[in-house]
Amino acid sequence: MTPGYAEKLPDGSLELRAKELMSHLEECDLCPHMCKVNRFEGKLGFCRASADVEIASFGPHFGEESVLVGRNGSGTIFFTHCNMRCVFCQNYHISQLGEGRRVSVEELAEIMLTLQKMGCHNINLVTPTHYIPQIVSALVIAAENGLNIPLVYNCGGYERREIIALLDGIVDIYMPDFKYGDNERAKCYSMVVNYAKHAKESLIEMQRQVGDLVVDERGIAMRGLIIRHLVMPNNVAESKKVLEFVAKEVSPKAYLNIMAQYYPTFKAHIYPEIARRITYKEYEEVLEIAKSISSEFRFAD
């Protein structure tokens, strides 16, 4: 299966889309914050990212879902900064403290090609929302030089449907978090407004573009949607609301990763209701809710 971006290269439509996306940096509206700052002039919005791409690290990653990892790993690029400020973020030194280094678009393209040469099964963009224009610009260069593995959009779920629509035919695998079924919890713990609304709209658009997850004969993901949901203490994530929406509005056959790895890092200790790990019972309850909502859900290993 040829990656979508590779199919868009010959007729110039990938380059045109990159230019269109780059224009959004003049009055940045890439995410629901709609900061409208000119990032080309060094102005910073909520995410604190300028027009220069910053990354924390890259390399084969073996801690992702098995359908992405395979034998050779997922070719992961960790981008600096984030459009959410989760008080429990496990990567807060990257997302909120700004740890990372600047790379040019040309360097980013070379990183993608390097990951492919290392045998990685995909290019996994971690927290890409605020760098979408630069990423697509790098894809043009990388595809011209032989990049030909699936592109994974690994995000926190706080997306603008209109911007996701511009990635139609470019992204092969979407892997969003669906963190909260309640806007107030999202505002309290992640400092974002109307999270559930924007997550729902973007999930529907992602499903429209790529459909349910498709794997090859090796069990490696080639195209489709993977939805992550982190189980949190005291059900602050409103998990049932999340799962009901997925089944009814996205797909009853959705591929889900219901995650149990929550732990109270960064600023979580300030909030008593999330200042502990989840219990085995809390995790099992969410898993059982998912199974009762749709018998066709597929679950990550």
N, C-alpha and C positions, 0 to 999 in steps of 0.2 A: 504494500500500500504506500503510494507516494505521499509524502507530507503535503499539506495544503499550501504552505508557503512556497514550496518548490514548483507547484503547478501554476502559481501566480507570477513566477519570475519571468518566463519567456515573453509574455505580452506586455510587460512593464507595469502591470497593475500592482505588484508588490511595492515597487518604488514609488508609485503615485500615492499609495496608501501611507507609506512612510512619511512622505512630504505633507500629506494632509494632517497626520497625527502630530508632526513636529510643530505645525502652526498653532496647536493647542497650548504650547508652552508660553506663547506670548501673553495670554490671559488664562492661566492654567485652570482647566475645568475637567481634568482627567478623572476625578473622583467626586463623590457627593459633597465634599466640603466646598467645592466651587470657589476656591480662594481668589481666583482672577488675578494673581500676581504674574508679573513678567519674569519668568525664570531665566530668560536670556540675559536680563540685566542683573541677575544675581539676587533677585527678590525671593524671599522664602515664605512659603505658606505653612499650613498645618504640618505637613510631612517633613519639612525642613530640607527638602532636596532642591538643589539648583538645577541648571540645565546640564551640568556635568554628571555623568554616571559614576556612582560609587558602589563598589562591591566589597564584601567582607572576605569572601573565599569562594573557591570553586573546586570541583573534583568529583570523582565517582562517589556516590552516597549509597550506603547499603542499609540505611535505617528507614527507608520509605516503604510504601506498599509493595508487596512482592511482585505485583503486575508491572511495576516500574523498575524494580531492582534487577530481576532476572539473575543471570550469572555474573554480569560485568558491572552492575551498578547503574544508578540513575545519574546522569551528568548534571549535577546541581550547581547553580550559581546563586549565591546568597547576596541579595542586594541590600545596601545600607538604607536606613530610614524606613518609615511605614506611615500609612494614612490612618492607622489606629494606634491608640496608646493604652494597650491592655495592661492593667495593673499587675497581672500575673504572667506577663510575657517571659518565656524561658530564654528568648534571644534578645533581651532588652538592651544589652550592650551594643547590639547591631541596630535594632529597630528604633531605639529611643536615645541612646547615648552617642550614636553616630560613628561607631567603630567601622573603619573601612578605608579604602584607597580609591582614588580617582582613576578611571580608565577611559580611553577614548572609544568612540564607536568602532573604530578599526580594531582596537585591542579586544573589545567585546566580541567581535566577529571571530577573531583568532582564538579566543577562549572556547567558543562554541565548536570550532573545528578541532581544537585540541581534545576536547571531551569526546568527540566522535572518533578521533584517531585512537583514543584510549580504550575504545570498545564499548562505551556507554550506550545504553539502549535508547536514550532520549536526552533532550535538553530541558532541564527542569528549572524553571525560573521562579525563585522563591521571593515573594513580596515584590512583584514586578509593576504594580499598578502605576506608581508615580514615574516610572521610566519606560512606559509603553512606546512612546515615539522613538526613543533612542534604540530600544530593543529591535523594533521592526526595521529601523535603518541598518542596524548591524546584521539583521537577517538577510537583507539584500546582498550585502558583501559576502556573507558566509555561504549563502545559497549559490552565488556566482562561482564560488570556489569549492563547491561539492558537498555542502552540508545537506544531508538527506535522511535525518532521523526525526521522529516525532517531537513536536514542541509542546511542553507542558506548562500551563499557566496556573501556578500554585499561589493562591491568594487568600486573603482573610475574609473575603465575601462582601466587603464594603466597596462596591463597584457601581459605576454609572452604566445603566443599560445601553445608553447611547454610545458610549465608548466601547463597550464590549461588542456592540454591533459592528464597529469598524474593524474588529478582529476576525470577522466571519471569513472563513477560508484560509486563515493564517494559523490560528491555534488548532492543534490536533486533539489535545487532551486538556480539558479544564479540570482543575482540582481545587475548588473553593472550600473554605471553611463555611459552615453555617452555624455560627456560634450561639446565637440567641434567637428565641422565638418572641422576645419581648423587647420593645424599644427602650424602656426605662432602664432595664438591666444593662443593656449595651452602652447607654449613656453613662451609667454609673461606673462600670468596670473597664470600658474601652474608649470613653470620651468621644463617642460618635452619635450623631442624631439620625433618627429614623433608620436604624440599622436593618431591622426586619424587612421593611419596605424595599430597601435597595437590594438586599440580599435576595429576596424573592424575585424581584424583577430581573436581576442579572442571572439567577439560576434558570429561569424560564428561557431566557435568551441563549444561554450556554447550551441547554438541552436542545433547543431548536437548531442550533448550528451543528452540533456533533453527535447528538443522540446518546443512547445507552452505550456503555463501554464495550468495545470490541477488542478481543485479544487474538494473537496469532497462534500458530500451532505450538509455539514454545510457552504459551501463557503470558506473553509480553503484551502490554497495552499498546494499541496502535491508534485508537481514536475513541473519543467518548468522554463521558462525565463521571468523575469520582467526587463524591461529597464527603467531607470530613465533618464530624460533630464531636466536640470535646465534652464528655460528661463532667459536670462540675458539682461541688458540694451543695447540698440542700436544694438541688434542682434549680439553681439560679439561671440556668440556661434555658429553662422551659422546654425540655427535650421533646415532650410529646407534641407540642405545637410545631416544632421543627419537623419532626418525622411525619406528622399528618400532612403538612403542606407538601413535603417531597412526594409522598405517595399520590396525593390528589392532583397536584398542579405541575409536578415535574415528570415523574415516572414511577409507576408501581414496581418497576424492575430496576430501579436505581442501584448503583454500586456504592455502598456505604462503608466508611471507616468510622465506627463508633469507638472513640479513643478513650483510654483509661489512664493516660499518663499525666493527668493534672497534678501539679503539686504547687504549694503556696510560695512561689519565688517572687523576687522584685518587691513590689509594694503590697502584695496580697495580705500580709500580716496586719495591715491597717484595717482590713474589713473582716470582722469576726466570722461572718457567715461563709467566707471562702478561705479562711486561714488554716486549712487542714487539707490533707489528701482525701480523695473520695474513698468510700468503703466498697468492698466487693459487692455488697447488696445493692448499693446505688448503681453501680455499673450493670449488674445483672438485670435490674429493673428496667433500665433504658433499653437494653438488648431485647428483653421480652416484649416491651412495648412496640419496638420496631417490628418484631416478628408477628405480633398480633395485628398490626396495621396493614402489613403486606407480606404475604407468604412468598412473594416473588422477589423481594429485596435480595440483593447479593451482598455479602459482607467480605471485607478485606481480611486476609489471614492475620 
